[in-house]
């Protein structure tokens, strides 16, 4: 263990933790890094690059960093979240036969290309909404959303409302994580309402219709500012329209 190493932390599986509104338990403790800029940042970098003081300063910073503690000392007693969605068969291990290769028509419209791509995905066992709810850390796929929307088990509007509530909770104490730097609840609800009406009429645009997709802040997605991980880029380069990939997602009915 070493004299200067902190004691490890054993995190319980998430299903054993009460994360309800009346609970004081938390899974991970949020940590805020110090913010520095200008002359203070230059002084900090100068100290950090020095041989003796830099090593000591780096040790202190790492010691107070929750992410470093988690990676170095924590023990997670649960299976990994990310596992293969489709079984690896013998035909995948070897070279695919030529007849199994499907080419998507590049001249087709974005919705048509999405439908062609969906047909290329291996068919998995269909699960009902109740089965998905009972699965811990189940990651819904596009096919799951599309199937649930088409059968009426859920609607894009209902999913959007849950998403907006989750974003608000993630920005509130005691875990102010702020996973999304910008989100327009009114615009999201508008897109979800239009998608819900399309499903009610039985004419969704594509399998992406009503599926929520987050856009990185270095890709133009109007009316959100393109910040590129900075606080100043959008001031010198304002976003005036959608990037090509965003335009195609919108044309497929995705909620952005």
Residue pairs with C-beta under 8 A, 6 or more apart in sequence:
1 7
5 73
6 63
6 69
6 73
7 73
8 73
8 74
8 75
9 69
9 70
9 73
9 74
9 75
10 74
10 75
10 77
11 27
11 28
11 74
11 75
11 76
11 77
12 77
13 77
13 78
14 27
14 78
14 136
14 137
15 136
17 25
17 26
17 27
18 25
19 25
19 26
19 27
26 174
26 175
28 66
28 70
28 175
29 66
30 66
30 174
30 175
30 176
30 177
31 65
31 66
31 67
33 65
36 44
47 53
47 54
47 57
48 54
48 57
48 58
62 68
81 137
81 139
85 124
85 141
86 122
86 124
91 97
91 100
102 116
102 119
102 120
104 113
104 116
104 117
104 120
105 112
105 113
105 116
106 113
108 116
109 251
110 206
110 248
110 249
110 251
110 252
111 205
111 206
111 208
111 251
111 252
111 253
112 206
114 206
114 207
114 208
114 252
115 206
115 207
118 142
118 143
118 146
118 207
121 143
124 143
126 147
127 135
127 144
128 153
129 148
129 153
129 154
132 138
132 140
132 144
142 207
142 208
142 211
143 207
145 159
145 210
145 211
146 204
146 207
146 208
146 209
146 210
146 211
148 154
149 155
149 156
149 195
149 199
149 204
149 209
149 210
150 199
150 204
152 199
155 192
155 196
155 199
155 210
156 191
156 192
156 195
156 196
156 199
156 209
156 210
156 211
156 255
157 189
157 192
157 193
157 195
157 196
159 192
159 210
159 212
160 188
160 189
160 191
160 192
160 212
160 255
161 189
161 192
163 188
163 212
164 183
164 185
164 188
164 189
167 179
167 180
167 183
170 176
170 177
170 178
170 179
170 180
171 177
171 178
180 214
181 217
181 227
182 217
182 224
182 225
184 223
184 224
187 223
188 212
188 255
191 255
191 256
192 210
192 255
195 204
195 209
195 210
195 253
195 255
196 210
198 204
198 205
198 209
198 210
198 253
199 209
199 210
204 210
204 253
205 251
205 252
205 253
206 252
206 253
208 249
208 252
208 253
208 254
209 252
209 253
209 254
210 253
210 254
210 255
211 253
211 254
211 255
212 254
212 255
212 256
213 249
213 254
213 255
213 256
214 256
215 221
215 224
215 246
215 256
217 224
217 225
217 226
217 227
217 228
217 229
218 226
218 227
218 228
218 229
219 226
219 243
219 245
219 246
220 226
220 239
220 240
220 241
220 242
220 243
220 246
221 239
221 242
221 243
221 246
221 256
222 239
222 240
222 241
222 242
223 239
224 239
225 234
225 238
225 239
226 233
226 234
226 237
226 238
226 239
227 233
227 234
242 250
246 256
249 256
250 256
